[in-house]
Structures are given as structure tokens and as C-alpha cells.
Amino acid sequence: MNISSKYSLEQVLLIIVIIMVIMVFFYVITPGLREVVRPYHCQFYQATGLLCPACGGTRALLHLFSGRFLLALKSNALAVLFFPVVLYGIITVFRLAFDRSFTPADIKIAPFLLWSILPLVIIFWLVRNLPSFSFLSPIH
């Protein structure tokens, strides 16, 4: 890794951290934001009455950014569990864009992990709509 690509990666990571700090700041300072993110504002839910896999995801990430991990899990456990995977993907894309020594061959992801994402989302989607698994519904 040469010096110029190393600084580019550090700058990108710094921007990501700054964006996360700004999101936390706005969530803590702006009480009206909690009113904007109302429960069941999802178009799929309004059309079908069923929860989609992403229902409660925005609230989950807002709770996660404000340090309320239990509330984040109650809002959407799938969003919280997949957040590190998405963050890894974002960092990888930036590394591919800015670090010339990093190639797609350097990406280390187990094929099992990739092939398990879609089935997990579908299972979560189906199970959270069953009455006996109502604890997977987003909190109000």
C-alpha cells in the first residue's frame, strides 16, 4: 500500500465517522425526528397489513446510533445484526475505489455468508408476521 492510497482510505473512514457523529447529534438534539419515524409508515405494510423485513429498520438504526441497543434490537433485530455486514461492504467499496493495491481478489467473505443472507431475510420476513412471534414486530 503506498502512502497516497493509505491517506485516501483514512480520509474516507474519517468522513464515515463524521457522518455517524452528525446522525447521533441530530437524533439527540432533534426531538421531532422521533415523530417523523412513526411506526408502520411502510408502504408495504399499508398495502398488505404485513410487516416487511425492513419495517422498524430506520428506528433500529436511530436507536443504535444513540446507544440504545436493546431498543434497536426490539425495533428490527435483522437491521441491527446486518449493520456490521453493511458497514463492511461500504468500507470495502471505498477501499476498492481509493486503495490501488486492494483488489476484488483481496475481499475475504465466506461463500456460506453470502448464500445465507437471502434465506435469513425471507425467514425473518415470514416469522415476524406470525402471531406467536409478535416480539419481532417493531416497537411503537
Secondary structure, 3 states (H helix, E strand, C coil): CCHHHHHHHHHHHHHHHHHHHHHHHHHHHCCHHHHHCCCCCCHHHHHHCCCCCCCCHHHHHHHHHCCCHHHHHHHCHHHHHHHHHHHHHHHHHHHHHHCCCCCHHHCCCCHHHHHHHHHHHHHHHHHCCCHHHHHHCCCC
